[in-house]
Amino acid sequence: MHEVFAVQEPIETPSPLKRDELGYRLRQQSLLGEFGRTAMQTRDLREILQRATELCAIGLQAPFVKVLEYEPDDKRLMVRAGVGWVPGTIDVVSLAADMGSPAGYAYQTGVPVISNHLEADTRFRTPQLLADHGIRRAINVLIEKGGEGKAFFGVLEVDSADPGQFDQDDANFLAGFAGLLGVAIERQQADARLHEALEHQALLTREMSHRVKNSLASVVGLLRVQARSAQSEDVKNALQDASLRVSTIADVHDHLWRSSHIGYVELSDFMTELCKKLQGNIEGHSLHCHADPMLLAADHAIPLGLLINELVTNAVKYAYPDGSGDIEISAREIDGHLHVEISDHGVGLPEGFDIDQPRASLGFKVVTGMVRQLQGELTLSRDRTGTHFLLDLPILSNTHGSSST
């Protein structure tokens, strides 16, 4: 840390008659506290920089303030925020960063610079921006970002066209402001780096899901080709069932790479697409699907999709042996659990059927396995209206709705 002292010509101590000195300094301390709160609560760097210039103008009773950011490629200090300057100054006008200018000297040495008579100060040349605005006195302090890297952002400068005096206490106030500003800039830039890293990770995750979806789609195509050429009806049915299962997993990955929420699928959209695909694979039956809008983690969506696929396939095979019928699918969030119901209005399962018995079909073994994976419960009921499977799954998303992050 540089030793803090001011480079300045001798100045006169302001007379107590000129201003209320105690009130003036207390006001400066209050403004420091106000900016500290603002800087910690605001994420927009532009807003932080602009608010700093506004409060410094109040604190030093000066009409001109600017934040200068050092640009290493041009080796100049660019105006990034300010008050009092003519339109077209911010992000357009830059100052030299060499030792011959007040701002450049402050940036190069880290020493606060006070100059109360710029037109007569032989140490520095007066930058054209200041000359154009009739600036007669200025304070410049280094903005040093937080952290151990000793990285410097630029310079905080306060200017005035009146013949008053800036003193060491004013420089200390401005240095305190610059310190808070440096911490806020470092935090904002760290947030930006983190956001960039997360965006890159999200891009990789989406790309991976997209590639997995394409690979699984190729597997589905191969299974369907093999099913069409199979001589045995049992083999053909087994291959078709396998293709539906793989297709269901591919659908989840398709939603994952398109989703704005990394690692989640929108349940309502996913269920709608799943039902459309299932409808396309069953002739003579009508699927009716409803799902509450909510986000579901991918590791829950895959087994859930497989569960629905198996239970719908089961209803198609066994509920209506003599014709067609309706199959209803619903997914609702109730008291912290996801309730999924698959119902038909057919003849029902054989008397004495037990899904947990070893004699159960491969499809029901998949169902029981998925239920265990989800740590849920499966209830089977039969009545005059048909067969009803109710899945009680303790899987809630921590984000509801389908808005983008």
Secondary structure, DSSP 8 states (H G I E B T S, - for coil): ------B--------TTTS-HHHHHHHHHHHHHHHHHHHHH---HHHHHHHHHHHHHHHTT-SEEEEEEEETTTTEEEEEEEESS-TT-TTT-EEE-STTSHHHHHHHH---EEES-GGG-TTS---HHHHHTT--EEEEEEEE-SSSS--EEEEEEEEESSS----HHHHHHHHHHHHHHHHHHHHHHHHHHHHHHHHHHHHHHHHHHHHHHHHHHHHHHHHHHHHHH-SSHHHHHHHHHHHHHHHHHHHHHHHHHH-SSTTEEEHHHHHHHHHHHHHHH-SS-EEEEEE--BEEEHHHHHHHHHHHHHHHHHHHHHT-TTS--EEEEEEEEETTEEEEEEEE-SS-S-TT--TTSTTS-HHHHHHHHHHHHTT-EEEEEEETTEEEEEEEE----SSBSS---
